[in-house]
Amino acid sequence: MHRQTYQHLKRREAQFLSTTGLSLDCFDGLFLYFEVQWEKYIRRYTIGGKERIRPRRNYKNNVFEDTQTMLVFILYYLKNNCLQESFGMSQPLDTSSESHSFEVSESE
């Protein structure tokens, strides 16, 4: 199954709109805000919401290849309002990754 990354979807405007519910311009505007808030959060807390003890590191096996793809994931999840189990069947992620991604998007 092909992962729906931001880089893949931005070349297909109709599919991007269908996936996220936003035009590219609107997404880009939202992303400017989201990126600042995400970086502020992740510098201070772990993905699980605990106070961070060590500085954050990027790993080769990160769930999302970039922050734009993370936002696409969150918007898709919220737009479709589907059960976590059925959502997991459509994405190549393990259930714990889905839970953490959604929890982070709702915090603060």
C-alpha positions as CSV (number, residue, x, y, z in Angstrom):
1,M,0.0,0.0,0.0
2,H,1.3,3.5,-0.9
3,R,1.6,5.9,2.0
4,Q,-0.2,9.2,1.4
5,T,2.6,11.6,2.1
6,Y,2.4,15.4,1.7
7,Q,4.9,15.3,-1.2
8,H,2.8,12.7,-3.0
9,L,-0.5,14.4,-2.4
10,K,0.4,18.0,-3.2
11,R,0.9,17.1,-6.9
12,R,-2.7,15.9,-7.0
13,E,-4.9,18.8,-5.9
14,A,-8.3,16.9,-6.1
15,Q,-6.9,14.0,-4.1
16,F,-5.4,16.4,-1.6
17,L,-8.7,18.2,-1.1
18,S,-10.5,14.8,-0.7
19,T,-8.0,13.6,1.8
20,T,-7.6,16.6,4.0
21,G,-10.7,18.7,3.3
22,L,-8.4,21.7,2.6
23,S,-7.0,23.3,-0.5
24,L,-3.2,23.5,-0.8
25,D,-3.2,27.2,0.0
26,C,-5.4,26.7,3.1
27,F,-3.3,23.8,4.2
28,D,-0.1,25.8,3.8
29,G,-1.5,28.6,6.0
30,L,-2.6,26.1,8.7
31,F,0.8,24.4,8.5
32,L,2.6,27.6,9.4
33,Y,0.8,27.7,12.7
34,F,0.8,23.9,13.2
35,E,4.6,23.6,12.7
36,V,5.4,26.3,15.3
37,Q,3.0,24.8,17.9
38,W,4.3,21.2,17.2
39,E,7.9,22.2,17.6
40,K,7.1,24.1,20.8
41,Y,5.3,21.1,22.2
42,I,7.8,18.4,21.1
43,R,10.8,20.3,22.5
44,R,9.2,20.2,26.0
45,Y,7.2,16.9,26.0
46,T,7.6,13.4,24.6
47,I,5.1,12.0,22.1
48,G,3.4,10.3,25.1
49,G,2.9,13.7,26.8
50,K,5.6,13.3,29.5
51,E,8.0,16.1,30.4
52,R,11.1,15.6,28.2
53,I,14.3,14.8,30.1
54,R,16.7,14.6,27.1
55,P,16.8,16.7,23.9
56,R,14.7,15.3,21.1
57,R,16.4,13.4,18.3
58,N,15.3,12.5,14.8
59,Y,15.4,8.8,13.9
60,K,15.6,7.2,10.5
61,N,12.5,5.1,11.3
62,N,10.2,8.0,12.2
63,V,6.5,7.3,11.6
64,F,6.2,10.5,9.4
65,E,8.8,11.6,7.0
66,D,8.0,15.3,7.6
67,T,5.7,17.5,9.6
68,Q,3.5,18.2,6.6
69,T,2.7,14.5,6.3
70,M,1.9,14.4,10.0
71,L,-0.6,17.2,9.5
72,V,-2.1,15.4,6.5
73,F,-2.5,12.3,8.8
74,I,-4.3,14.3,11.5
75,L,-6.6,16.1,9.1
76,Y,-7.5,12.8,7.3
77,Y,-8.3,11.2,10.7
78,L,-10.4,14.1,11.9
79,K,-12.2,14.6,8.5
80,N,-13.2,11.0,8.3
81,N,-14.0,10.6,12.0
82,C,-13.5,6.8,11.7
83,L,-12.9,4.2,14.3
84,Q,-9.2,3.7,15.2
85,E,-9.4,0.0,14.2
86,S,-10.8,0.7,10.7
87,F,-8.4,3.6,10.3
88,G,-5.5,1.3,11.1
89,M,-6.5,-1.0,8.3
90,S,-6.1,1.8,5.8
91,Q,-2.7,3.1,7.0
92,P,0.6,1.2,7.3
93,L,1.1,2.2,11.0
94,D,0.9,0.3,14.2
95,T,-2.0,1.1,16.6
96,S,0.3,2.6,19.2
97,S,1.6,5.1,16.6
98,E,-1.9,6.1,15.6
99,S,-2.9,6.7,19.3
100,H,0.1,8.9,20.0
101,S,-0.4,10.9,16.9
102,F,-4.0,11.6,17.7
103,E,-3.3,12.4,21.4
104,V,-0.6,14.9,20.5
105,S,-2.9,16.7,18.1
106,E,-5.6,17.1,20.8
107,S,-3.3,18.3,23.6
108,E,-2.7,21.9,24.8
